[in-house]
Amino acid sequence: MPDHDTPVAVITGASSGIGAATARALVAHGYRVVLLGRRVERLQQLADELGPSAVAIAADVTDRDALVAAADHVRRDLGRVDVLVNNAGVMLLGPFGTEQRQEARRMVEVNLLGAMTATEVFLPQLHDGGGDLVNISSVAGRTARAGNAAYAATKWGMNGWSEALRQELQPDIRVTVIEPGAVATELTDHITDPDVKQNTEQFYAQLAITADDVADVIAFAVTRPRRLTLNEILLRPTAQPG
């Protein structure tokens, strides 16, 4: 039977980076966590590490049917969702143009539409008891630069969508947007433009904060009293200029 006394958090893109770190942080705060992602083996390794407080479910945020099945699984076995962390994302930086069209489409599908789909699917469970919706955006949702046009578009979209939801869903559901600067994760590994990849990796190597740093902020936000919402949190490495 579901344990209704223990809060439940669903985390997309939980196999690595900020998602995995957030799972660890929330378990440390007494949550059960549902780990969603495409890389089943890595999800299961994390679930094994976290023990009975974690459940791994294979689900790509671009596949609505998989998300619906995951939501049904959570409803049946855990009873409800208290926190949804929309963390799944890709950062395929490069000059905008025909050569980058697949990367641009992929970012829109994962970063923005994926978050919208996951939220739509889990929203009824968040409504049940009043919950938290945490959307992982970026500094790029505030400051666009040459070479990150499509990525910035997804993050600006995330911010606008989140603000509208904040107004629409209050007071039952709190909406928090997390906007990290450079974070040491696997995001830079997937950049296909060789020059941009090299420059970005060098930049991150010099000053990036850790995924644990971001996870601590997320855990802090969702554990505040219900009377308080941290709607928008911008966090950068101290040495990051912009």
Rosetta blueprint (number, residue, H / E / L):
1 M L
2 P L
3 D L
4 H L
5 D L
6 T L
7 P L
8 V E
9 A E
10 V E
11 I E
12 T L
13 G L
14 A L
15 S L
16 S L
17 G H
18 I H
19 G H
20 A H
21 A H
22 T H
23 A H
24 R H
25 A H
26 L H
27 V H
28 A H
29 H L
30 G L
31 Y L
32 R E
33 V E
34 V E
35 L E
36 L E
37 G E
38 R L
39 R L
40 V H
41 E H
42 R H
43 L H
44 Q H
45 Q H
46 L H
47 A H
48 D H
49 E H
50 L H
51 G H
52 P H
53 S H
54 A E
55 V E
56 A E
57 I E
58 A E
59 A L
60 D L
61 V L
62 T L
63 D L
64 R H
65 D H
66 A H
67 L H
68 V H
69 A H
70 A H
71 A H
72 D H
73 H H
74 V H
75 R H
76 R H
77 D H
78 L H
79 G L
80 R L
81 V L
82 D L
83 V E
84 L E
85 V E
86 N E
87 N L
88 A L
89 G L
90 V L
91 M L
92 L L
93 L L
94 G L
95 P L
96 F L
97 G L
98 T H
99 E H
100 Q H
101 R H
102 Q H
103 E H
104 A H
105 R H
106 R H
107 M H
108 V H
109 E H
110 V H
111 N H
112 L H
113 L H
114 G H
115 A H
116 M H
117 T H
118 A H
119 T H
120 E H
121 V H
122 F H
123 L H
124 P H
125 Q H
126 L H
127 H H
128 D H
129 G H
130 G L
131 G E
132 D E
133 L E
134 V E
135 N E
136 I E
137 S L
138 S L
139 V H
140 A H
141 G H
142 R L
143 T L
144 A L
145 R L
146 A L
147 G L
148 N L
149 A H
150 A H
151 Y H
152 A H
153 A H
154 T H
155 K H
156 W H
157 G H
158 M H
159 N H
160 G H
161 W H
162 S H
163 E H
164 A H
165 L H
166 R H
167 Q H
168 E H
169 L H
170 Q L
171 P L
172 D L
173 I E
174 R E
175 V E
176 T E
177 V E
178 I E
179 E E
180 P E
181 G L
182 A L
183 V E
184 A E
185 T L
186 E L
187 L H
188 T H
189 D H
190 H H
191 I L
192 T L
193 D L
194 P H
195 D H
196 V H
197 K H
198 Q H
199 N H
200 T H
201 E H
202 Q H
203 F H
204 Y H
205 A H
206 Q H
207 L H
208 A L
209 I E
210 T E
211 A H
212 D H
213 D H
214 V H
215 A H
216 D H
217 V H
218 I H
219 A H
220 F H
221 A H
222 V H
223 T L
224 R L
225 P L
226 R L
227 R L
228 L L
229 T L
230 L L
231 N L
232 E E
233 I E
234 L E
235 L E
236 R L
237 P L
238 T L
239 A L
240 Q L
241 P L
242 G L
